[in-house]
Amino acid sequence: MSTFFIFLYHRIQKHKTVFVLLLSAFVVATGYFASRVSFSEDITNVLPGSKKISRLNFVLDNSEFMEKVVFNISLNDTMEKPKPDLLSAFADQLADSITQQEIPDRVRNIEKAPDDSEMMKLYDFVYNNLPVFLDSADYKILAEKVSDTAIRQALASDLRTLMSPVGFGVKKMIKNDPLHLTVLVLEKLRMFQVSDNFELYNSHFITKDHQNLLLIITPAYTNNSAVNEVLFSDIDQLIKTLEQQEKFRNIHVNYFGNAVVALGNARRIKKDIVTTVSIAAILLVIAITSFFRKKRTVLIIFLPLVFGIIVSLAVFYFLRSNISAISLGIGSVLLGISVDYSLHIFSHYRKHLNIEVLYKDITTPILMSSFTTAAAFMSLFFLNSKALNDLGLFAALSILSAAFFSLIVLPHLIRTKAAKPPRENLLDKLAGFHMKKKNLIWPIIFLLTVAFYFFLDNVSFDADMMKNNYMSNRLRKAERDLNRVTSLSKKTIYLVSPGNTVDEAIIRNEEAKYLIDSLTRIGVIKESSVINNLFKPKEEQIKAIERWKQFWDRNGKQVKQALEEEGNDLGFKKTAFKNFEQFIDKDFYPVSIKQAGLLYNMLLDKYIIKTDTMAAVINV
């Protein structure tokens, strides 16, 4: 093998100009294509590419529920008297600024609490489709509500309400539903609310003590840190600008969400790459300078590394056009391996001062080393992880390119006029230390191996994937502050039911509902949000409507009579509850997801994913 490289060396020596032009053209071309490669900062690329992980990524990429970023707005002085109007004004200005600057490029929407008109529309929708939202357990409560005693108590309560200041606003609701049957469904909506600790205030979610107000946004991308870097830098600047206003000087804001955590991870990865490569480069420069004592040598030794990276990125441009930024974390390792080839060539030539001897000594070792190392990295290409695939291919291409550059180009750059090898220095003496002549070395290694064997059981593998996430002190504080007022950031399990359509996903979610209900009964699950408890598949809705008919066939006559008699005793007109009597006799029909309207926009869409190719229902 050395014969070929010796022949190639002499051919290049005879045609230096042509070689320099060809090499320059090659470097320029590969450099151009390398510059066109984009870097993916999606941390989920580390996950295996199995069918299950693909579905997980589908959920992560398309679920609004998991993408939300929550802003926790409060007063700096927690002992100060609550100022809900001030918190609301700050939230409104911040929301307006984000809307103007970030929607739709970097923010999909800003979530606000529903106002009174929207709540009334939601009430009307639930009332007009009441039977489809009731399950068999609700009819036990319904049976109690239609007893003569319960009817008397309900009508007495209605009368007190009508005579109160709010009576005018609820008159229609009492005429339509004097027994408050709709409340059975409205109670189910509580499982989808932010927290029991919150109430509505000026279209915002605010804690009952009026100390904390939440503003919720949905970024356009959760795992695209390049976009979110701009987004959250802009938001930080907006918050800083608002806090400088005199009236907002006592306002404190922090925010938390998956997009923020993903951005923190991306920032940390970049910082770690720069740090590790910089440390490795500095240490190598110090070692090389102390050994060769020539500035020019230091620059030349790093050329194979630069060449290898450029060629590797250029190949990626034609194969994939993008590369996982996580794979660049191997930079410090590549630095050591690639520079090692240069050091072999320089140190051998420094010792022998003969090109042919150089090639005979180092050609086979460098080629064998590069091919075996590249093969080891290429084994990562067979794993089901895009980031690890990129890492393996990037490292293998870089190492092979650096090895061939070292053998073909470097010997032309290291010629020296010295007639004899330089005097040995400390590194030469260390390199000349012969282990085989030191008989004590092998017994020591053997004894250490035996000793270390007994400590094997003390090593365990951490199965907590959450520890792979990096969170700054600022993020950890934001999470703690949010956990004090709500459960939005607490550790949660998501159970997803996929399907080709939304209706199919809802049908399949019945199995998940049964599982969650079973685990809830035995205390494994403390809280859950399952949309099938509220919105059922069409077949289940038909059964629910049939239960409604059967119930009123048995109880309708008695309830109408009791309403008339008890209402008459309390002073209601005979026709006061005519709307309700017609309501329990009318025909009802199943409701599709398209007909859910405001219910879908306010609640269900956060738990439903719908794309052109797939749909899914999320249970929390």
Secondary structure by P-SEA (a helix, b strand, c coil): caaaaaaaaaaaaacaaaaaaaaaaaaaaaaaaaaabbbbccccccccccaaaaaaaaaaaccccccbbbbbbbbccccccccaaaaaaaaaaaaaaaaaccccccccbbbbcccaaaaaaaaaaaaaaccccccaaaaaaaaaaacaaaaaaaaaaaaaaaaccccccaaaaaaacccccaaaaaaaaccccccccccccccccccccccbbbbbbbcccccaaaaaaaaaaaaaaaaaaaaaccccccbbbbbccaaaaaaaaaaaaaaaaaaaaaaaaaaaaaaaaaacccaaaaaaaaaaaaaaaaaaaaaaaacccccccccccaaaaaaaaaaaaaaaaaaaaaacccaaaaaaccaaaaaaaaaaaaaaaacccccccaaaaaaaaaaaaaaaaaaaaaaccccccccccccccccccaaaaaaacccccccaaaaaaaaaaaaaccccccccccccccccccccaaaaaaaaaaaaccccccbbbbbbbbcccaaaaaaaaaaaaaaaaaaaaaccccbbbbcccccccaaaaaaaaaaaaaaaaacaaaaaaaaaaaaaaaccccccaaaaaaaaabbbbbbccccccccccccccccccccccccccccc
